[in-house]
């Protein structure tokens, strides 16, 4: 139910994912006291509206988990595209860590993250960081990179 309510409230009123992510970071950091550091490097990556919504929802859910459960002072959020075209979204916190094998009754955040990653044909990894805390790492190949290109035939 929480997922449905959140989904209906979220719109990309601003032009593109970058503005929506910046607004989300401001919202979460101002209400929580957690220092959220954003590195956004997807300026030249044309995501579909569906991909943008799923990315924003994943970011919001991951940040919500940091705020509610991690007892973190700092969180790093990094969005970038690698040389192979994969989009990476990483949310790292310096909190108490997570046991991904234990999810309290009535908590569906991790399964929601996994479902959204699946909708992007992506891979989601959630686990502890060497330095302590937790990392949520999503990677997916955007739709524009999955479209097969057809070679044009020259006519003379």
Backbone bond lengths (Angstrom), bond angles and torsions (degrees), N, CA, C in turn:
res aa  C-N    CA-C-N  psi(-1)  N-CA   C-N-CA  omega(-1)  CA-C   N-CA-C  phi
1 X - - - 1.437 - - 1.537 110.61 -
2 X 1.344 115.30 -43.51 1.469 119.92 178.80 1.518 109.87 -58.77
3 X 1.336 116.93 -42.09 1.469 121.99 -179.74 1.521 110.65 -60.98
4 X 1.325 117.98 -43.79 1.463 121.24 179.50 1.522 111.62 -63.46
5 X 1.329 116.41 -44.69 1.461 119.89 179.66 1.520 111.28 -61.69
6 X 1.325 116.30 -43.75 1.461 120.17 179.65 1.516 110.80 -64.77
7 X 1.322 117.01 -42.93 1.461 120.97 -178.94 1.518 111.35 -61.45
8 X 1.325 117.11 -41.47 1.456 119.38 -179.47 1.526 112.08 -69.29
9 X 1.332 117.63 -28.59 1.459 120.69 -179.79 1.520 112.24 -78.14
10 X 1.319 118.04 -28.67 1.458 121.61 -174.30 1.515 110.30 -80.53
11 X 1.310 115.04 126.52 1.455 121.39 172.71 1.520 106.07 -137.76
12 X 1.287 115.92 151.67 1.452 119.52 174.39 1.523 107.72 -95.17
13 X 1.344 115.54 74.86 1.461 120.92 179.34 1.522 111.00 -68.92
14 X 1.319 114.99 -32.18 1.453 120.27 -178.24 1.520 109.14 -80.64
15 X 1.310 117.88 161.60 1.464 119.94 -179.53 1.524 111.49 -74.78
16 X 1.304 116.80 94.83 1.453 121.31 172.38 1.512 115.81 94.22
17 X 1.315 112.18 172.25 1.460 120.99 -176.72 1.518 112.27 -67.57
18 X 1.315 118.61 -37.89 1.468 121.31 -175.74 1.524 111.35 -56.03
19 X 1.318 117.75 -49.10 1.463 121.03 -179.44 1.519 111.15 -64.52
20 X 1.324 116.86 -39.96 1.464 120.49 179.77 1.525 111.27 -65.28
21 X 1.334 117.18 -39.71 1.459 120.52 178.83 1.527 110.16 -67.61
22 X 1.323 117.21 -42.81 1.473 119.97 178.55 1.538 110.98 -60.69
23 X 1.316 116.88 -43.08 1.467 121.44 177.97 1.525 110.49 -62.87
24 X 1.321 116.45 -41.56 1.465 121.10 178.83 1.521 110.93 -62.84
25 X 1.326 116.99 -43.72 1.468 120.79 179.13 1.527 110.33 -61.30
26 X 1.326 117.01 -44.48 1.467 120.36 178.05 1.524 111.14 -61.61
27 X 1.316 116.25 -44.13 1.470 121.45 179.61 1.523 110.98 -59.47
28 X 1.336 116.91 -51.61 1.457 120.42 -175.76 1.529 112.07 -69.78
29 X 1.319 117.84 -39.32 1.464 119.19 -177.84 1.523 111.36 -72.05
30 X 1.320 118.21 -35.69 1.462 119.75 -178.03 1.523 112.40 -72.36
31 X 1.316 118.34 -26.69 1.464 120.83 -178.87 1.524 113.77 -94.31
32 X 1.328 116.97 -6.60 1.463 118.05 -171.62 1.518 114.76 -119.37
33 X 1.308 117.68 -27.41 1.457 119.82 -172.73 1.511 113.14 85.64
34 X 1.335 118.06 -3.45 1.463 121.68 176.74 1.522 108.22 -81.22
35 X 1.319 116.54 130.88 1.464 121.88 177.10 1.523 108.24 -79.49
36 X 1.331 117.49 108.90 1.462 122.37 -178.55 1.517 108.30 -104.84
37 X 1.323 115.63 117.89 1.463 122.51 -179.45 1.526 108.32 -101.84
38 X 1.319 116.47 120.74 1.469 122.42 -177.50 1.517 110.43 -104.73
39 X 1.340 115.01 130.76 1.468 122.05 168.29 1.517 106.25 -123.08
40 X 1.311 116.08 107.95 1.460 122.01 -177.11 1.522 109.00 -109.06
41 X 1.330 116.85 117.28 1.468 121.01 -178.63 1.533 110.53 -133.01
42 X 1.317 116.18 47.97 1.474 120.95 177.56 1.524 111.62 -118.07
43 X 1.331 116.77 22.59 1.458 120.09 -176.45 1.523 113.18 -57.00
44 X 1.307 117.97 -33.17 1.466 121.51 -176.05 1.525 112.20 -107.94
45 X 1.325 116.08 27.02 1.460 121.29 -179.58 1.529 108.33 -117.69
46 X 1.337 117.77 103.92 1.466 120.27 -176.08 1.534 112.08 -78.45
47 X 1.316 115.31 98.21 1.461 120.20 177.21 1.525 109.68 -88.87
48 X 1.321 115.51 149.66 1.467 119.64 176.46 1.533 108.51 -73.84
49 X 1.337 117.22 160.12 1.476 119.23 176.66 1.529 112.06 -55.78
50 X 1.319 117.57 -38.70 1.464 121.42 178.17 1.536 110.75 -63.03
51 X 1.319 117.00 -44.35 1.467 120.65 178.45 1.526 110.93 -63.87
52 X 1.327 116.53 -40.40 1.459 119.63 179.06 1.523 111.59 -62.16
53 X 1.319 116.90 -44.32 1.470 120.89 179.65 1.527 110.37 -62.33
54 X 1.339 117.48 -46.49 1.470 119.87 179.47 1.523 110.82 -62.78
55 X 1.325 117.50 -42.65 1.478 119.98 177.96 1.520 110.93 -60.49
56 X 1.329 116.41 -46.11 1.462 119.68 -179.94 1.521 111.26 -62.72
57 X 1.308 117.35 -41.56 1.471 120.65 179.39 1.525 111.10 -65.29
58 X 1.317 117.39 -40.28 1.469 120.89 177.77 1.522 109.87 -63.25
59 X 1.315 116.58 -44.10 1.468 120.74 178.80 1.525 109.87 -61.91
60 X 1.324 117.17 -45.93 1.464 120.42 -179.23 1.526 111.33 -62.61
61 X 1.318 117.35 -42.41 1.467 120.15 179.72 1.524 110.91 -66.39
62 X 1.331 116.89 -42.93 1.459 120.12 179.38 1.529 110.87 -64.09
63 X 1.331 117.49 -44.23 1.471 120.36 177.95 1.523 111.27 -65.07
64 X 1.311 116.51 -38.37 1.468 120.46 177.00 1.524 110.66 -59.97
65 X 1.330 116.21 -41.94 1.467 119.96 177.75 1.526 111.38 -64.21
66 X 1.335 116.71 -39.00 1.463 120.22 177.18 1.523 109.61 -61.11
67 X 1.317 116.63 -47.69 1.463 121.64 -176.91 1.526 111.36 -64.90
68 X 1.325 116.91 -45.14 1.468 121.21 -173.58 1.521 114.16 -80.12
69 X 1.337 117.73 -33.61 1.459 119.21 -167.84 1.525 115.92 -121.75
70 X 1.322 118.73 -25.59 1.465 120.39 -167.48 1.526 114.38 -81.05
71 X 1.316 117.23 -20.89 1.468 120.92 -173.60 1.532 109.81 54.50
72 X 1.305 115.90 41.83 1.466 122.50 -175.76 1.522 110.88 -90.52
73 X 1.317 115.04 152.33 1.462 121.46 171.91 1.518 110.08 -98.48
74 X 1.343 116.58 -28.54 1.460 121.67 -175.24 1.530 109.74 -137.93
75 X 1.333 113.82 147.17 1.460 121.26 177.05 1.524 107.61 -142.12
76 X 1.318 116.69 133.66 1.462 122.16 176.06 1.520 108.65 -109.14
77 X 1.318 115.87 129.90 1.459 122.83 177.99 1.520 106.98 -119.44
78 X 1.330 116.02 121.99 1.461 121.19 -176.34 1.510 109.67 -130.94
79 X 1.311 116.13 125.68 1.460 123.06 176.05 1.513 108.01 -120.52
80 X 1.335 116.81 124.70 1.459 120.30 178.26 1.522 110.30 -156.27
81 X 1.324 115.20 168.37 1.459 122.22 176.45 1.518 107.86 -119.65
82 X 1.334 116.32 131.24 1.460 119.39 -177.69 1.534 111.35 -86.59
83 X 1.319 116.72 179.22 1.470 121.18 -175.50 1.527 113.31 -67.16
84 X 1.336 117.30 -15.08 1.465 121.19 178.32 1.531 111.90 -93.50
85 X 1.335 116.16 -0.54 1.452 120.79 178.57 1.515 114.68 93.97
86 X 1.328 117.66 -3.38 1.460 120.73 179.71 1.526 110.28 -73.36
87 X 1.310 115.65 135.22 1.460 121.61 173.40 1.520 107.65 -88.66
88 X 1.322 115.94 134.33 1.464 122.44 178.17 1.522 109.04 -119.60
89 X 1.311 115.66 132.65 1.460 121.96 171.28 1.518 106.24 -124.12
90 X 1.320 116.09 118.52 1.468 121.98 -178.82 1.518 109.27 -120.11
91 X 1.313 115.24 131.36 1.456 122.28 174.06 1.521 106.22 -122.67
92 X 1.338 116.27 109.26 1.469 122.52 -178.98 1.517 108.62 -113.00
93 X 1.336 116.35 133.85 1.460 118.64 175.42 1.522 109.93 -127.21
94 X 1.324 115.22 162.98 1.465 121.10 -179.73 1.527 111.39 -105.05
95 X 1.318 115.70 29.12 1.460 121.33 -175.19 1.520 114.39 -82.48
96 X 1.328 114.88 -154.99 1.467 122.19 -172.73 1.523 113.46 -81.98
97 X 1.296 117.64 -5.56 1.469 120.46 179.51 1.512 111.48 92.91
98 X 1.323 114.40 -179.72 1.462 120.85 -175.47 1.517 109.38 -142.93
99 X 1.304 115.20 145.99 1.458 121.50 170.02 1.524 106.19 -108.60
100 X 1.328 116.32 101.00 1.475 120.21 -174.60 1.521 112.42 -68.32
101 X 1.325 117.89 -12.38 1.459 120.90 178.57 1.520 112.34 -84.92
102 X 1.333 117.31 -12.22 1.453 121.75 179.36 1.513 109.47 -117.41
103 X 1.306 116.45 118.45 1.459 121.07 174.28 1.524 106.80 -125.40
104 X 1.332 117.42 117.44 1.465 119.53 -177.80 1.519 111.55 -58.14
105 X 1.334 115.91 149.25 1.468 120.24 177.47 1.518 110.35 -56.20
106 X 1.318 116.12 137.68 1.457 121.25 178.97 1.517 113.97 84.82
107 X 1.336 118.00 0.52 1.467 122.10 178.82 1.535 108.34 -108.61
108 X 1.311 115.54 120.20 1.456 120.18 -174.41 1.524 112.65 -121.11
109 X 1.313 117.74 10.46 1.459 121.93 -175.30 1.511 113.69 -56.72
110 X 1.338 117.33 -44.91 1.465 119.79 -177.71 1.526 111.44 -68.06
111 X 1.325 116.74 -38.26 1.468 118.64 178.67 1.531 110.78 -70.26
112 X 1.329 117.26 -33.59 1.468 120.52 176.37 1.524 109.87 -64.59
113 X 1.339 116.49 -43.02 1.465 120.17 177.28 1.522 110.61 -59.10
114 X 1.324 116.78 -44.89 1.466 121.11 -179.01 1.530 111.14 -64.02
115 X 1.327 117.38 -41.38 1.468 120.51 178.92 1.524 111.34 -63.05
116 X 1.314 116.41 -43.57 1.463 119.60 179.99 1.532 111.14 -66.38
117 X 1.319 116.82 -39.49 1.464 119.96 176.54 1.528 109.75 -60.99
118 X 1.319 116.95 -40.78 1.457 121.11 176.88 1.511 112.27 -62.63
119 X 1.335 117.10 -36.63 1.462 120.89 177.85 1.524 111.89 -63.87
120 X 1.335 115.88 -25.36 1.465 121.09 178.23 1.531 111.72 -92.50
121 X 1.341 117.19 4.13 1.461 122.14 -173.59 1.524 109.91 57.99
122 X 1.322 114.90 35.99 1.454 120.47 -174.90 1.509 113.59 -108.06
123 X 1.316 113.58 -179.10 1.459 122.00 178.64 1.525 108.02 -121.75
124 X 1.324 116.01 131.05 1.452 122.00 -178.82 1.519 108.99 -117.31
125 X 1.335 115.49 129.91 1.459 120.85 174.33 1.519 107.89 -123.17
126 X 1.312 115.56 130.78 1.455 121.60 177.29 1.525 106.64 -128.32
127 X 1.317 115.95 127.60 1.457 118.19 -179.90 1.508 112.24 -174.99
128 X 1.319 114.67 -178.76 1.472 119.86 -178.57 1.525 111.54 -74.28
129 X 1.325 115.43 152.46 1.464 122.49 173.30 1.520 108.17 -97.09
130 X 1.327 116.80 152.32 1.469 121.13 176.52 1.524 111.35 -56.73
131 X 1.340 115.28 -38.93 1.461 121.11 -176.39 1.523 112.30 -79.15
132 X 1.302 118.10 -0.19 1.459 122.50 -173.71 1.515 109.44 99.42
133 X 1.288 116.24 161.69 1.458 120.81 -177.40 1.515 111.62 85.19
134 X 1.305 115.00 -161.10 1.468 121.74 -173.06 1.521 110.15 -132.25
135 X 1.328 114.90 149.35 1.459 120.89 171.69 1.527 109.12 -123.37
136 X 1.327 114.73 132.39 1.459 122.59 169.33 1.520 104.86 -110.39
137 X 1.340 116.32 121.62 1.461 120.56 -176.65 1.526 108.84 -129.31
138 X 1.320 115.10 117.63 1.463 122.66 175.73 1.516 108.07 -110.04
139 X 1.309 116.15 136.28 1.462 119.91 169.94 1.521 108.67 -136.90
140 X 1.335 114.19 140.43 1.465 119.54 178.71 1.516 109.41 -155.06
141 X 1.312 114.44 155.62 1.456 121.37 175.62 1.527 107.13 -93.63
142 X 1.334 117.21 117.47 1.466 118.71 -177.43 1.527 111.83 -64.06
143 X 1.318 115.26 155.75 1.463 121.92 -175.00 1.522 111.99 -55.95
144 X 1.324 117.50 -39.15 1.464 118.68 -177.15 1.522 111.64 -63.56
145 X 1.337 118.23 -22.84 1.468 121.52 178.01 1.529 111.79 -86.32
146 X 1.344 116.97 -14.32 1.465 120.31 -179.35 1.520 112.28 -93.71
147 X 1.318 118.02 -6.90 1.468 121.70 -178.53 1.528 108.32 -76.21
148 X 1.334 117.48 121.02 1.467 118.45 178.61 1.523 111.00 -68.82
149 X 1.306 115.55 133.74 1.454 121.08 178.89 1.518 109.71 -91.05
150 X 1.302 114.96 139.37 1.464 119.53 177.63 1.524 108.24 -105.68
151 X 1.293 114.51 135.41 1.465 119.35 179.93 1.523 108.53 -75.41
152 X 1.318 113.81 135.28 1.471 119.00 177.99 1.522 108.48 -79.22
153 X 1.318 114.43 140.85 1.451 120.71 178.14 1.520 107.86 -99.32
154 X 1.331 115.04 127.08 1.459 118.59 179.23 1.506 109.81 -78.59
155 X 1.321 114.98 135.95 1.459 120.17 174.73 1.515 107.27 -110.66
156 X 1.282 115.77 134.90 1.487 120.09 -178.61 1.484 111.64 -113.20
